């Protein structure tokens, strides 16, 4: 049996797909499993033995053209609700082609039928969540487990997977054990949060008495220097698996970034996430930390001093609870 899985979008979403991928392997142990990634998110799967080969969708190549090279596969699953992945899966002409889209994306629901013959419709809609307080959106991990079950992968393996080696761990052994890790993502410095407030947050987290280590996303390098001037240990642009090893070492991870959230979950670390004010209900259902102790806070709509102080108090109090 030959199986194709496709997910060509973000790193965090591919991490959330690893239980579904493991479920495919557990359900079809003798199958040849090919994973299609992008050059960007490939790093998530490079060490994952649940697949037999990884193939990148080349930049500039039409997914439908690329997918045709997999004629003869028996099962193909689009793990992302994106046109690129659906078109790629459709082009395989596999006997069973599985994909999903969202409830109110009417045109996408119609066009998806051109590519897949087993389709799941997700209720993950931001406007519906805001209007209906009783609507519960399953976590993306659980939605993906249901998705691959449509293709026959009924042995569920509900655990995120990232593979860390001793060589990766050696890159962070100079750091104190079980620190609070504050991940500096772009959203600390935009709506509902500011650089000045995040600097103050770092001071207040350090006052909890635990070592504090800051990891810095590449796009936030320009913000690192003010933290360094205050004596904070800032790790800039870590290689992916060294960053994973840092999170594995953490006592608690604090982030506004869902990619960092999912890395922390894969490393089974307690996590506090400050989600955006807009669409908080959907985000906190679908992309919350998975299977680990967690605290979720909502960034405010405004950035006055009192409101930002309240946000910091919620974060510091949540971290204190997670470290108990």
Order of alpha helices (4+ residues) and beta strands (2+ residues): beta-alpha-beta-beta-alpha-beta-alpha-beta-alpha-beta-alpha-alpha-alpha-beta-alpha-beta-alpha-beta-alpha-beta-alpha-beta-alpha-beta-alpha
